Amino acid sequence: MKTILRNFWTVLLRFKAAALLNVLGLTVAFAAFILIMMQVDYDYNYNKQVADAEFIYRLEIMFGEKVQAIVSRPLAEGFFNSSSYIEAGAVANLWFGQGILEAEVHGEKQFFEGSSISVTDGFTDVFRFEMLEGIAESIREP
């Protein structure tokens, strides 16, 4: 082992440019491998925490070459009712807004300032959340 290390050290000192190119090439190869594997991991594990993620689709409209995901609520609800294969559907208004939220904590009304989005009542049927408090059906109440 000592002979191998001595020969390796001698080669590094004698051929500095070749050794530097080899080390730089190996560094670039490892960096490229890590970046590619990070992308592969992201692609395979995207939305794995969402239950039944492979069955959730987004409705989009095409206008020639342009695609948009902004759909009117009547059109979306008509699409949800158009097929018996569609089990649930929801519309979300993703324009975030700051607002005052009201919650009842230990029988006392409290107000919180925070951001929220408006969704239709089928949202909890599409995205199944683990409720920490309350029930998912309360979203159907006015």
N, CA, C and O atoms as CSV, one atom per row, in Angstrom:
chain,resi,resn,atom,element,x,y,z
A,1,MET,N,N,0.829,-1.192,0.000
A,1,MET,CA,C,0.000,0.000,0.000
A,1,MET,C,C,0.871,1.251,0.000
A,1,MET,O,O,0.558,2.254,-0.642
A,2,LYS,N,N,1.978,1.159,0.745
A,2,LYS,CA,C,2.888,2.296,0.831
A,2,LYS,C,C,3.492,2.611,-0.536
A,2,LYS,O,O,3.675,3.780,-0.876
A,3,THR,N,N,3.797,1.600,-1.306
A,3,THR,CA,C,4.368,1.777,-2.639
A,3,THR,C,C,3.365,2.435,-3.578
A,3,THR,O,O,3.732,3.298,-4.375
A,4,ILE,N,N,2.114,2.035,-3.489
A,4,ILE,CA,C,1.073,2.597,-4.349
A,4,ILE,C,C,0.902,4.081,-4.064
A,4,ILE,O,O,0.827,4.887,-4.991
A,5,LEU,N,N,0.839,4.452,-2.775
A,5,LEU,CA,C,0.682,5.855,-2.409
A,5,LEU,C,C,1.891,6.678,-2.847
A,5,LEU,O,O,1.735,7.811,-3.301
A,6,ARG,N,N,3.093,6.118,-2.713
A,6,ARG,CA,C,4.312,6.827,-3.132
A,6,ARG,C,C,4.302,7.040,-4.647
A,6,ARG,O,O,4.653,8.122,-5.118
A,7,ASN,N,N,3.907,6.027,-5.411
A,7,ASN,CA,C,3.819,6.165,-6.868
A,7,ASN,C,C,2.759,7.195,-7.270
A,7,ASN,O,O,2.962,7.996,-8.182
A,8,PHE,N,N,1.636,7.153,-6.575
A,8,PHE,CA,C,0.561,8.123,-6.849
A,8,PHE,C,C,1.051,9.542,-6.587
A,8,PHE,O,O,0.819,10.437,-7.399
A,9,TRP,N,N,1.713,9.750,-5.481
A,9,TRP,CA,C,2.231,11.076,-5.122
A,9,TRP,C,C,3.266,11.545,-6.151
A,9,TRP,O,O,3.282,12.718,-6.524
A,10,THR,N,N,4.114,10.644,-6.601
A,10,THR,CA,C,5.132,10.978,-7.600
A,10,THR,C,C,4.483,11.396,-8.911
A,10,THR,O,O,4.917,12.365,-9.535
A,11,VAL,N,N,3.459,10.684,-9.331
A,11,VAL,CA,C,2.751,11.020,-10.567
A,11,VAL,C,C,2.075,12.386,-10.435
A,11,VAL,O,O,2.112,13.184,-11.371
A,12,LEU,N,N,1.453,12.663,-9.271
A,12,LEU,CA,C,0.811,13.962,-9.061
A,12,LEU,C,C,1.822,15.102,-9.152
A,12,LEU,O,O,1.534,16.143,-9.742
A,13,LEU,N,N,3.002,14.908,-8.572
A,13,LEU,CA,C,4.014,15.960,-8.599
A,13,LEU,C,C,4.645,16.114,-9.977
A,13,LEU,O,O,5.019,17.221,-10.362
A,14,ARG,N,N,4.767,15.043,-10.709
A,14,ARG,CA,C,5.428,15.084,-12.015
A,14,ARG,C,C,4.504,15.624,-13.110
A,14,ARG,O,O,4.940,16.400,-13.959
A,15,PHE,N,N,3.238,15.220,-13.095
A,15,PHE,CA,C,2.268,15.632,-14.123
A,15,PHE,C,C,1.172,16.483,-13.473
A,15,PHE,O,O,0.040,16.025,-13.314
A,16,LYS,N,N,1.507,17.704,-13.103
A,16,LYS,CA,C,0.588,18.576,-12.362
A,16,LYS,C,C,-0.640,18.964,-13.190
A,16,LYS,O,O,-1.759,18.956,-12.678
A,17,ALA,N,N,-0.438,19.300,-14.453
A,17,ALA,CA,C,-1.564,19.725,-15.295
A,17,ALA,C,C,-2.557,18.582,-15.509
A,17,ALA,O,O,-3.767,18.793,-15.422
A,18,ALA,N,N,-2.063,17.389,-15.785
A,18,ALA,CA,C,-2.944,16.244,-15.990
A,18,ALA,C,C,-3.687,15.891,-14.705
A,18,ALA,O,O,-4.874,15.564,-14.740
A,19,ALA,N,N,-2.991,15.956,-13.574
A,19,ALA,CA,C,-3.641,15.657,-12.291
A,19,ALA,C,C,-4.719,16.686,-11.981
A,19,ALA,O,O,-5.797,16.332,-11.503
A,20,LEU,N,N,-4.433,17.966,-12.253
A,20,LEU,CA,C,-5.418,19.021,-12.014
A,20,LEU,C,C,-6.642,18.832,-12.905
A,20,LEU,O,O,-7.775,18.981,-12.447
A,21,LEU,N,N,-6.417,18.506,-14.167
A,21,LEU,CA,C,-7.548,18.269,-15.076
A,21,LEU,C,C,-8.384,17.067,-14.632
A,21,LEU,O,O,-9.612,17.100,-14.711
A,22,ASN,N,N,-7.725,16.012,-14.167
A,22,ASN,CA,C,-8.462,14.838,-13.686
A,22,ASN,C,C,-9.303,15.167,-12.462
A,22,ASN,O,O,-10.457,14.748,-12.370
A,23,VAL,N,N,-8.734,15.914,-11.524
A,23,VAL,CA,C,-9.477,16.283,-10.311
A,23,VAL,C,C,-10.640,17.205,-10.664
A,23,VAL,O,O,-11.744,17.028,-10.149
A,24,LEU,N,N,-10.407,18.193,-11.540
A,24,LEU,CA,C,-11.495,19.084,-11.956
A,24,LEU,C,C,-12.593,18.322,-12.709
A,24,LEU,O,O,-13.779,18.574,-12.497
A,25,GLY,N,N,-12.207,17.411,-13.569
A,25,GLY,CA,C,-13.198,16.609,-14.299
A,25,GLY,C,C,-14.027,15.747,-13.374
A,25,GLY,O,O,-15.239,15.614,-13.545
A,26,LEU,N,N,-13.356,15.158,-12.384
A,26,LEU,CA,C,-14.080,14.330,-11.413
A,26,LEU,C,C,-15.031,15.186,-10.575
A,26,LEU,O,O,-16.133,14.746,-10.246
A,27,THR,N,N,-14.612,16.399,-10.230
A,27,THR,CA,C,-15.466,17.314,-9.467
A,27,THR,C,C,-16.712,17.689,-10.269
A,27,THR,O,O,-17.825,17.679,-9.742
A,28,VAL,N,N,-16.516,18.017,-11.539
A,28,VAL,CA,C,-17.658,18.372,-12.393
A,28,VAL,C,C,-18.582,17.168,-12.567
A,28,VAL,O,O,-19.803,17.323,-12.562
A,29,ALA,N,N,-18.020,15.984,-12.720
A,29,ALA,CA,C,-18.842,14.776,-12.888
A,29,ALA,C,C,-19.678,14.508,-11.645
A,29,ALA,O,O,-20.861,14.186,-11.753
A,30,PHE,N,N,-19.072,14.638,-10.459
A,30,PHE,CA,C,-19.837,14.426,-9.221
A,30,PHE,C,C,-20.910,15.490,-9.044
A,30,PHE,O,O,-22.021,15.175,-8.616
A,31,ALA,N,N,-20.602,16.744,-9.364
A,31,ALA,CA,C,-21.595,17.810,-9.249
A,31,ALA,C,C,-22.764,17.565,-10.203
A,31,ALA,O,O,-23.919,17.746,-9.821
A,32,ALA,N,N,-22.478,17.158,-11.431
A,32,ALA,CA,C,-23.551,16.868,-12.393
A,32,ALA,C,C,-24.390,15.687,-11.925
A,32,ALA,O,O,-25.615,15.707,-12.046
A,33,PHE,N,N,-23.736,14.656,-11.389
A,33,PHE,CA,C,-24.466,13.493,-10.885
A,33,PHE,C,C,-25.397,13.891,-9.748
A,33,PHE,O,O,-26.550,13.461,-9.707
A,34,ILE,N,N,-24.904,14.710,-8.826
A,34,ILE,CA,C,-25.732,15.133,-7.691
A,34,ILE,C,C,-26.922,15.954,-8.178
A,34,ILE,O,O,-28.039,15.753,-7.702
A,35,LEU,N,N,-26.705,16.875,-9.116
A,35,LEU,CA,C,-27.813,17.687,-9.631
A,35,LEU,C,C,-28.850,16.837,-10.357
A,35,LEU,O,O,-30.051,17.041,-10.186
A,36,ILE,N,N,-28.398,15.901,-11.152
A,36,ILE,CA,C,-29.331,15.026,-11.874
A,36,ILE,C,C,-30.117,14.168,-10.897
A,36,ILE,O,O,-31.324,14.000,-11.068
A,37,MET,N,N,-29.469,13.626,-9.885
A,37,MET,CA,C,-30.169,12.784,-8.906
A,37,MET,C,C,-31.143,13.605,-8.062
A,37,MET,O,O,-32.188,13.091,-7.662
A,38,MET,N,N,-30.820,14.872,-7.782
A,38,MET,CA,C,-31.766,15.735,-7.063
A,38,MET,C,C,-33.020,15.956,-7.894
A,38,MET,O,O,-34.127,15.948,-7.354
A,39,GLN,N,N,-32.864,16.154,-9.208
A,39,GLN,CA,C,-34.017,16.341,-10.080
A,39,GLN,C,C,-34.834,15.057,-10.194
A,39,GLN,O,O,-36.064,15.107,-10.184
A,40,VAL,N,N,-34.172,13.920,-10.301
A,40,VAL,CA,C,-34.878,12.635,-10.372
A,40,VAL,C,C,-35.659,12.393,-9.086
A,40,VAL,O,O,-36.809,11.957,-9.128
A,41,ASP,N,N,-35.034,12.674,-7.944
A,41,ASP,CA,C,-35.720,12.513,-6.663
A,41,ASP,C,C,-36.932,13.434,-6.579
A,41,ASP,O,O,-37.988,13.021,-6.099
A,42,TYR,N,N,-36.795,14.668,-7.036
A,42,TYR,CA,C,-37.912,15.611,-7.031
A,42,TYR,C,C,-39.047,15.103,-7.927
A,42,TYR,O,O,-40.215,15.161,-7.542
A,43,ASP,N,N,-38.705,14.608,-9.116
A,43,ASP,CA,C,-39.728,14.127,-10.043
A,43,ASP,C,C,-40.471,12.909,-9.499
A,43,ASP,O,O,-41.687,12.802,-9.661
A,44,TYR,N,N,-39.759,12.003,-8.864
A,44,TYR,CA,C,-40.404,10.793,-8.355
A,44,TYR,C,C,-41.179,11.026,-7.059
A,44,TYR,O,O,-42.119,10.285,-6.772
A,45,ASN,N,N,-40.816,12.021,-6.282
A,45,ASN,CA,C,-41.437,12.221,-4.975
A,45,ASN,C,C,-42.317,13.455,-4.902
A,45,ASN,O,O,-42.761,13.819,-3.813
A,46,TYR,N,N,-42.583,14.112,-6.027
A,46,TYR,CA,C,-43.433,15.294,-6.015
A,46,TYR,C,C,-44.856,14.905,-5.629
A,46,TYR,O,O,-45.436,13.992,-6.217
A,47,ASN,N,N,-45.402,15.582,-4.663
A,47,ASN,CA,C,-46.777,15.380,-4.176
A,47,ASN,C,C,-47.023,13.987,-3.605
A,47,ASN,O,O,-48.169,13.538,-3.602
A,48,LYS,N,N,-46.020,13.297,-3.132
A,48,LYS,CA,C,-46.224,11.987,-2.526
A,48,LYS,C,C,-46.981,12.088,-1.207
A,48,LYS,O,O,-47.628,11.127,-0.793
A,49,GLN,N,N,-46.907,13.255,-0.533
A,49,GLN,CA,C,-47.596,13.405,0.737
A,49,GLN,C,C,-49.101,13.624,0.555
A,49,GLN,O,O,-49.867,13.501,1.511
A,50,VAL,N,N,-49.525,13.949,-0.674
A,50,VAL,CA,C,-50.952,14.145,-0.943
A,50,VAL,C,C,-51.574,12.784,-1.243
A,50,VAL,O,O,-51.100,12.053,-2.113
A,51,ALA,N,N,-52.631,12.454,-0.519
A,51,ALA,CA,C,-53.307,11.167,-0.721
A,51,ALA,C,C,-53.931,11.125,-2.112
A,51,ALA,O,O,-54.576,12.084,-2.534
A,52,ASP,N,N,-53.741,10.028,-2.817
A,52,ASP,CA,C,-54.282,9.820,-4.168
A,52,ASP,C,C,-53.856,10.912,-5.147
A,52,ASP,O,O,-54.653,11.351,-5.976
A,53,ALA,N,N,-52.613,11.346,-5.054
A,53,ALA,CA,C,-52.115,12.423,-5.924
A,53,ALA,C,C,-52.146,12.028,-7.397
A,53,ALA,O,O,-52.292,12.893,-8.261
A,54,GLU,N,N,-52.013,10.747,-7.697
A,54,GLU,CA,C,-52.007,10.327,-9.103
A,54,GLU,C,C,-53.386,10.428,-9.748
A,54,GLU,O,O,-53.505,10.309,-10.968
A,55,PHE,N,N,-54.430,10.646,-8.946
A,55,PHE,CA,C,-55.788,10.764,-9.479
A,55,PHE,C,C,-56.295,12.203,-9.500
A,55,PHE,O,O,-57.448,12.442,-9.859
A,56,ILE,N,N,-55.458,13.158,-9.124
A,56,ILE,CA,C,-55.857,14.565,-9.079
A,56,ILE,C,C,-55.347,15.256,-10.338
A,56,ILE,O,O,-54.167,15.167,-10.678
A,57,TYR,N,N,-56.261,15.951,-11.029
A,57,TYR,CA,C,-55.926,16.648,-12.264
A,57,TYR,C,C,-56.338,18.105,-12.165
A,57,TYR,O,O,-57.210,18.461,-11.373
A,58,ARG,N,N,-55.712,18.935,-12.965
A,58,ARG,CA,C,-56.047,20.354,-13.017
A,58,ARG,C,C,-56.715,20.643,-14.353
A,58,ARG,O,O,-56.211,20.234,-15.399
A,59,LEU,N,N,-57.828,21.336,-14.328
A,59,LEU,CA,C,-58.565,21.700,-15.534
A,59,LEU,C,C,-57.943,22.953,-16.135
A,59,LEU,O,O,-57.780,23.965,-15.454
A,60,GLU,N,N,-57.599,22.877,-17.413
A,60,GLU,CA,C,-57.013,24.006,-18.126
A,60,GLU,C,C,-57.769,24.235,-19.421
A,60,GLU,O,O,-58.397,23.321,-19.954
A,61,ILE,N,N,-57.707,25.455,-19.921
A,61,ILE,CA,C,-58.352,25.817,-21.179
A,61,ILE,C,C,-57.264,26.261,-22.152
A,61,ILE,O,O,-56.345,26.992,-21.783
A,62,MET,N,N,-57.382,25.811,-23.395
A,62,MET,CA,C,-56.408,26.204,-24.428
A,62,MET,C,C,-57.064,27.178,-25.397
A,62,MET,O,O,-58.166,26.946,-25.894
A,63,PHE,N,N,-56.355,28.272,-25.650
A,63,PHE,CA,C,-56.748,29.246,-26.664
A,63,PHE,C,C,-55.638,29.285,-27.694
A,63,PHE,O,O,-54.719,30.098,-27.589
A,64,GLY,N,N,-55.715,28.416,-28.685
A,64,GLY,CA,C,-54.643,28.329,-29.667
A,64,GLY,C,C,-53.390,27.771,-29.018
A,64,GLY,O,O,-53.365,26.614,-28.599
A,65,GLU,N,N,-52.349,28.590,-28.932
A,65,GLU,CA,C,-51.091,28.173,-28.311
A,65,GLU,C,C,-51.065,28.455,-26.812
A,65,GLU,O,O,-50.219,27.917,-26.098
A,66,LYS,N,N,-51.973,29.285,-26.331
A,66,LYS,CA,C,-51.964,29.697,-24.930
A,66,LYS,C,C,-52.789,28.730,-24.084
A,66,LYS,O,O,-53.850,28.263,-24.498
A,67,VAL,N,N,-52.277,28.444,-22.895
A,67,VAL,CA,C,-52.962,27.572,-21.939
A,67,VAL,C,C,-53.143,28.346,-20.649
A,67,VAL,O,O,-52.214,28.998,-20.172
A,68,GLN,N,N,-54.333,28.274,-20.087
A,68,GLN,CA,C,-54.555,28.925,-18.798
A,68,GLN,C,C,-55.364,28.014,-17.894
A,68,GLN,O,O,-56.190,27.227,-18.354
A,69,ALA,N,N,-55.112,28.136,-16.599
A,69,ALA,CA,C,-55.809,27.329,-15.615
A,69,ALA,C,C,-56.927,28.108,-14.942
A,69,ALA,O,O,-57.522,27.627,-13.978
A,70,ILE,N,N,-57.215,29.288,-15.430
A,70,ILE,CA,C,-58.286,30.099,-14.862
A,70,ILE,C,C,-59.579,29.716,-15.564
A,70,ILE,O,O,-59.748,29.957,-16.760
A,71,VAL,N,N,-60.484,29.118,-14.810
A,71,VAL,CA,C,-61.738,28.615,-15.362
A,71,VAL,C,C,-62.872,29.171,-14.517
A,71,VAL,O,O,-62.758,29.245,-13.293
A,72,SER,N,N,-63.966,29.564,-15.164
A,72,SER,CA,C,-65.110,30.056,-14.405
A,72,SER,C,C,-65.735,28.918,-13.609
A,72,SER,O,O,-65.648,27.752,-13.994
A,73,ARG,N,N,-66.359,29.269,-12.509
A,73,ARG,CA,C,-66.938,28.251,-11.633
A,73,ARG,C,C,-68.050,27.460,-12.320
A,73,ARG,O,O,-68.061,26.236,-12.184
A,74,PRO,N,N,-68.992,28.078,-13.053
A,74,PRO,CA,C,-70.024,27.266,-13.719
A,74,PRO,C,C,-69.440,26.276,-14.726
A,74,PRO,O,O,-69.918,25.146,-14.832
A,75,LEU,N,N,-68.405,26.692,-15.469
A,75,LEU,CA,C,-67.785,25.786,-16.421
A,75,LEU,C,C,-67.108,24.621,-15.698
A,75,LEU,O,O,-67.211,23.473,-16.130
A,76,ALA,N,N,-66.419,24.919,-14.604
A,76,ALA,CA,C,-65.743,23.867,-13.840
A,76,ALA,C,C,-66.759,22.891,-13.246
A,76,ALA,O,O,-66.563,21.677,-13.315
A,77,GLU,N,N,-67.839,23.409,-12.663
A,77,GLU,CA,C,-68.843,22.521,-12.071
A,77,GLU,C,C,-69.556,21.702,-13.149
A,77,GLU,O,O,-69.905,20.546,-12.908
A,78,GLY,N,N,-69.778,22.276,-14.325
A,78,GLY,CA,C,-70.343,21.511,-15.433
A,78,GLY,C,C,-69.405,20.394,-15.869
A,78,GLY,O,O,-69.851,19.300,-16.219
A,79,PHE,N,N,-68.105,20.673,-15.849
A,79,PHE,CA,C,-67.126,19.643,-16.189
A,79,PHE,C,C,-67.122,18.540,-15.143
A,79,PHE,O,O,-67.038,17.364,-15.494
A,80,PHE,N,N,-67.212,18.896,-13.859
A,80,PHE,CA,C,-67.231,17.889,-12.788
A,80,PHE,C,C,-68.436,16.965,-12.934
A,80,PHE,O,O,-68.333,15.769,-12.662
A,81,ASN,N,N,-69.568,17.501,-13.356
A,81,ASN,CA,C,-70.800,16.718,-13.485
A,81,ASN,C,C,-70.920,16.009,-14.832
A,81,ASN,O,O,-71.876,15.264,-15.050
A,82,SER,N,N,-69.965,16.227,-15.742
A,82,SER,CA,C,-70.083,15.682,-17.093
A,82,SER,C,C,-69.716,14.201,-17.192
A,82,SER,O,O,-70.054,13.558,-18.185
A,83,SER,N,N,-69.046,13.657,-16.209
A,83,SER,CA,C,-68.607,12.265,-16.291
A,83,SER,C,C,-68.825,11.563,-14.958
A,83,SER,O,O,-68.651,12.151,-13.890
A,84,SER,N,N,-69.202,10.312,-15.041
A,84,SER,CA,C,-69.381,9.546,-13.803
A,84,SER,C,C,-68.041,9.088,-13.233
A,84,SER,O,O,-67.980,8.611,-12.100
A,85,TYR,N,N,-66.966,9.229,-14.014
A,85,TYR,CA,C,-65.642,8.846,-13.522
A,85,TYR,C,C,-65.046,9.887,-12.582
A,85,TYR,O,O,-64.133,9.578,-11.816
A,86,ILE,N,N,-65.548,11.107,-12.635
A,86,ILE,CA,C,-65.047,12.167,-11.764
A,86,ILE,C,C,-65.736,12.025,-10.416
A,86,ILE,O,O,-66.944,12.236,-10.304
A,87,GLU,N,N,-64.976,11.671,-9.402
A,87,GLU,CA,C,-65.543,11.430,-8.074
A,87,GLU,C,C,-65.790,12.718,-7.306
A,87,GLU,O,O,-66.787,12.829,-6.593
A,88,ALA,N,N,-64.893,13.697,-7.440
A,88,ALA,CA,C,-65.031,14.957,-6.711
A,88,ALA,C,C,-64.330,16.047,-7.497
A,88,ALA,O,O,-63.423,15.776,-8.283
A,89,GLY,N,N,-64.752,17.268,-7.280
A,89,GLY,CA,C,-64.134,18.411,-7.937
A,89,GLY,C,C,-64.181,19.618,-7.035
A,89,GLY,O,O,-65.051,19.726,-6.171
A,90,ALA,N,N,-63.248,20.523,-7.234
A,90,ALA,CA,C,-63.200,21.726,-6.408
A,90,ALA,C,C,-62.633,22.873,-7.218
A,90,ALA,O,O,-61.842,22.677,-8.141
A,91,VAL,N,N,-63.049,24.064,-6.857
A,91,VAL,CA,C,-62.538,25.287,-7.459
A,91,VAL,C,C,-61.880,26.082,-6.350
A,91,VAL,O,O,-62.457,26.257,-5.276
A,92,ALA,N,N,-60.676,26.561,-6.607
A,92,ALA,CA,C,-59.958,27.364,-5.622
A,92,ALA,C,C,-59.607,28.707,-6.244
A,92,ALA,O,O,-59.120,28.773,-7.373
A,93,ASN,N,N,-59.853,29.759,-5.507
A,93,ASN,CA,C,-59.463,31.101,-5.911
A,93,ASN,C,C,-58.122,31.382,-5.254
A,93,ASN,O,O,-58.064,31.728,-4.074
A,94,LEU,N,N,-57.045,31.236,-6.014
A,94,LEU,CA,C,-55.709,31.298,-5.431
A,94,LEU,C,C,-55.123,32.695,-5.356
A,94,LEU,O,O,-53.920,32.847,-5.146
A,95,TRP,N,N,-55.944,33.711,-5.522
A,95,TRP,CA,C,-55.435,35.053,-5.280
A,95,TRP,C,C,-55.484,35.280,-3.790
A,95,TRP,O,O,-56.544,35.487,-3.200
A,96,PHE,N,N,-54.309,35.236,-3.202
A,96,PHE,CA,C,-54.215,35.333,-1.750
A,96,PHE,C,C,-54.596,36.735,-1.299
A,96,PHE,O,O,-54.305,37.731,-1.960
A,97,GLY,N,N,-55.238,36.771,-0.181
A,97,GLY,CA,C,-55.604,38.058,0.377
A,97,GLY,C,C,-55.437,38.057,1.888
A,97,GLY,O,O,-55.663,37.047,2.554
A,98,GLN,N,N,-55.047,39.182,2.402
A,98,GLN,CA,C,-54.958,39.320,3.849
A,98,GLN,C,C,-56.362,39.598,4.370
A,98,GLN,O,O,-57.120,40.347,3.754
A,99,GLY,N,N,-56.696,39.015,5.466
A,99,GLY,CA,C,-58.017,39.228,6.021
A,99,GLY,C,C,-58.054,38.869,7.494
A,99,GLY,O,O,-57.083,38.377,8.068
A,100,ILE,N,N,-59.183,39.127,8.071
A,100,ILE,CA,C,-59.408,38.813,9.475
A,100,ILE,C,C,-60.173,37.496,9.526
A,100,ILE,O,O,-61.250,37.379,8.942
A,101,LEU,N,N,-59.628,36.522,10.212
A,101,LEU,CA,C,-60.259,35.217,10.357
A,101,LEU,C,C,-60.820,35.093,11.766
A,101,LEU,O,O,-60.187,35.500,12.740
A,102,GLU,N,N,-62.000,34.532,11.856
A,102,GLU,CA,C,-62.655,34.369,13.152
A,102,GLU,C,C,-62.630,32.898,13.531
A,102,GLU,O,O,-62.962,32.039,12.715
A,103,ALA,N,N,-62.241,32.605,14.759
A,103,ALA,CA,C,-62.219,31.232,15.251
A,103,ALA,C,C,-62.713,31.218,16.695
A,103,ALA,O,O,-62.562,32.182,17.447
A,104,GLU,N,N,-63.299,30.100,17.038
A,104,GLU,CA,C,-63.768,29.953,18.408
A,104,GLU,C,C,-62.788,29.050,19.154
A,104,GLU,O,O,-62.619,27.882,18.806
A,105,VAL,N,N,-62.153,29.596,20.169
A,105,VAL,CA,C,-61.166,28.871,20.954
A,105,VAL,C,C,-61.662,28.794,22.388
A,105,VAL,O,O,-61.809,29.813,23.063
A,106,HIS,N,N,-61.919,27.568,22.847
A,106,HIS,CA,C,-62.418,27.317,24.211
A,106,HIS,C,C,-63.689,28.117,24.498
A,106,HIS,O,O,-63.847,28.677,25.583
A,107,GLY,N,N,-64.597,28.167,23.511
A,107,GLY,CA,C,-65.874,28.838,23.692
A,107,GLY,C,C,-65.805,30.342,23.563
A,107,GLY,O,O,-66.811,31.019,23.774
A,108,GLU,N,N,-64.664,30.882,23.226
A,108,GLU,CA,C,-64.503,32.327,23.113
A,108,GLU,C,C,-64.082,32.682,21.695
A,108,GLU,O,O,-63.166,32.074,21.141
A,109,LYS,N,N,-64.760,33.677,21.104
A,109,LYS,CA,C,-64.417,34.082,19.741
A,109,LYS,C,C,-63.115,34.866,19.750
A,109,LYS,O,O,-62.923,35.791,20.538
A,110,GLN,N,N,-62.221,34.462,18.839
A,110,GLN,CA,C,-60.957,35.170,18.690
A,110,GLN,C,C,-60.755,35.494,17.215
A,110,GLN,O,O,-61.231,34.768,16.342
A,111,PHE,N,N,-60.058,36.569,16.946
A,111,PHE,CA,C,-59.828,37.022,15.587
A,111,PHE,C,C,-58.340,36.956,15.282
A,111,PHE,O,O,-57.502,37.324,16.105
A,112,PHE,N,N,-58.031,36.479,14.087
A,112,PHE,CA,C,-56.649,36.339,13.649
A,112,PHE,C,C,-56.500,37.026,12.298
A,112,PHE,O,O,-57.403,36.980,11.463
A,113,GLU,N,N,-55.370,37.650,12.098
A,113,GLU,CA,C,-55.076,38.228,10.785
A,113,GLU,C,C,-54.186,37.255,10.034
A,113,GLU,O,O,-53.165,36.802,10.551
A,114,GLY,N,N,-54.581,36.942,8.823
A,114,GLY,CA,C,-53.798,35.993,8.052
A,114,GLY,C,C,-54.249,35.946,6.606
A,114,GLY,O,O,-55.233,36.584,6.229
A,115,SER,N,N,-53.533,35.198,5.809
A,115,SER,CA,C,-53.894,35.062,4.401
A,115,SER,C,C,-54.794,33.844,4.228
A,115,SER,O,O,-54.693,32.870,4.975
A,116,SER,N,N,-55.662,33.911,3.249
A,116,SER,CA,C,-56.598,32.810,3.014
A,116,SER,C,C,-56.930,32.746,1.531
A,116,SER,O,O,-56.692,33.696,0.786
A,117,ILE,N,N,-57.482,31.616,1.117
A,117,ILE,CA,C,-57.993,31.461,-0.236
A,117,ILE,C,C,-59.422,30.954,-0.117
A,117,ILE,O,O,-59.777,30.279,0.850
A,118,SER,N,N,-60.228,31.285,-1.101
A,118,SER,CA,C,-61.599,30.788,-1.084
A,118,SER,C,C,-61.668,29.528,-1.946
A,118,SER,O,O,-61.095,29.466,-3.034
A,119,VAL,N,N,-62.382,28.528,-1.431
A,119,VAL,CA,C,-62.523,27.253,-2.122
A,119,VAL,C,C,-63.981,26.825,-2.080
A,119,VAL,O,O,-64.754,27.287,-1.241
A,120,THR,N,N,-64.348,25.932,-3.000
A,120,THR,CA,C,-65.689,25.369,-2.968
A,120,THR,C,C,-65.725,24.214,-1.969
A,120,THR,O,O,-64.687,23.766,-1.481
A,121,ASP,N,N,-66.924,23.744,-1.675
A,121,ASP,CA,C,-67.063,22.738,-0.619
A,121,ASP,C,C,-66.498,21.372,-0.991
A,121,ASP,O,O,-66.333,20.529,-0.109
A,122,GLY,N,N,-66.198,21.125,-2.248
A,122,GLY,CA,C,-65.609,19.847,-2.639
A,122,GLY,C,C,-64.108,19.779,-2.426
A,122,GLY,O,O,-63.493,18.751,-2.711
A,123,PHE,N,N,-63.506,20.854,-1.931
A,123,PHE,CA,C,-62.058,20.915,-1.768
A,123,PHE,C,C,-61.551,19.841,-0.811
A,123,PHE,O,O,-60.502,19.245,-1.055
A,124,THR,N,N,-62.270,19.589,0.262
A,124,THR,CA,C,-61.833,18.560,1.220
A,124,THR,C,C,-62.101,17.155,0.708
A,124,THR,O,O,-61.571,16.190,1.259
A,125,ASP,N,N,-62.920,17.017,-0.344
A,125,ASP,CA,C,-63.102,15.705,-0.968
A,125,ASP,C,C,-61.955,15.383,-1.921
A,125,ASP,O,O,-61.582,14.220,-2.080
A,126,VAL,N,N,-61.396,16.418,-2.557
A,126,VAL,CA,C,-60.279,16.231,-3.483
A,126,VAL,C,C,-58.969,16.079,-2.711
A,126,VAL,O,O,-58.213,15.134,-2.937
A,127,PHE,N,N,-58.709,17.007,-1.808
A,127,PHE,CA,C,-57.494,16.982,-0.987
A,127,PHE,C,C,-57.890,16.565,0.421
A,127,PHE,O,O,-58.516,17.328,1.158
A,128,ARG,N,N,-57.524,15.368,0.775
A,128,ARG,CA,C,-57.918,14.854,2.092
A,128,ARG,C,C,-56.893,15.293,3.127
A,128,ARG,O,O,-55.749,14.839,3.118
A,129,PHE,N,N,-57.314,16.176,4.011
A,129,PHE,CA,C,-56.438,16.707,5.040
A,129,PHE,C,C,-56.643,15.964,6.350
A,129,PHE,O,O,-57.727,15.450,6.627
A,130,GLU,N,N,-55.606,15.917,7.134
A,130,GLU,CA,C,-55.735,15.414,8.496
A,130,GLU,C,C,-56.135,16.604,9.359
A,130,GLU,O,O,-55.349,17.529,9.563
A,131,MET,N,N,-57.350,16.572,9.855
A,131,MET,CA,C,-57.861,17.693,10.635
A,131,MET,C,C,-57.328,17.625,12.059
A,131,MET,O,O,-57.463,16.605,12.735
A,132,LEU,N,N,-56.731,18.701,12.501
A,132,LEU,CA,C,-56.241,18.768,13.871
A,132,LEU,C,C,-57.378,19.115,14.822
A,132,LEU,O,O,-57.391,18.694,15.978
A,133,GLU,N,N,-58.324,19.883,14.319
A,133,GLU,CA,C,-59.438,20.275,15.140
A,133,GLU,C,C,-60.630,20.530,14.233
A,133,GLU,O,O,-60.465,21.096,13.153
A,134,GLY,N,N,-61.818,20.130,14.640
A,134,GLY,CA,C,-63.000,20.315,13.831
A,134,GLY,C,C,-63.180,19.183,12.828
A,134,GLY,O,O,-62.484,18.169,12.879
A,135,ILE,N,N,-64.130,19.377,11.913
A,135,ILE,CA,C,-64.414,18.364,10.905
A,135,ILE,C,C,-64.378,19.002,9.518
A,135,ILE,O,O,-64.598,20.205,9.373
A,136,ALA,N,N,-64.100,18.193,8.511
A,136,ALA,CA,C,-63.968,18.709,7.145
A,136,ALA,C,C,-65.317,19.172,6.585
A,136,ALA,O,O,-65.351,20.050,5.722
A,137,GLU,N,N,-66.418,18.602,7.056
A,137,GLU,CA,C,-67.738,18.963,6.542
A,137,GLU,C,C,-68.151,20.384,6.937
A,137,GLU,O,O,-69.109,20.920,6.380
A,138,SER,N,N,-67.453,20.992,7.880
A,138,SER,CA,C,-67.826,22.354,8.309
A,138,SER,C,C,-67.562,23.374,7.200
A,138,SER,O,O,-68.054,24.499,7.278
A,139,ILE,N,N,-66.800,23.007,6.174
A,139,ILE,CA,C,-66.565,23.934,5.075
A,139,ILE,C,C,-67.838,24.138,4.255
A,139,ILE,O,O,-67.951,25.130,3.535
A,140,ARG,N,N,-68.786,23.225,4.351
A,140,ARG,CA,C,-70.055,23.350,3.616
A,140,ARG,C,C,-71.029,24.314,4.282
A,140,ARG,O,O,-72.030,24.710,3.684
A,141,GLU,N,N,-70.734,24.688,5.515
A,141,GLU,CA,C,-71.603,25.621,6.239
A,141,GLU,C,C,-71.283,27.047,5.803
A,141,GLU,O,O,-70.133,27.365,5.500
A,142,PRO,N,N,-72.307,27.907,5.771
A,142,PRO,CA,C,-72.043,29.332,5.384
A,142,PRO,C,C,-71.224,30.050,6.457
A,142,PRO,O,O,-70.912,31.232,6.307
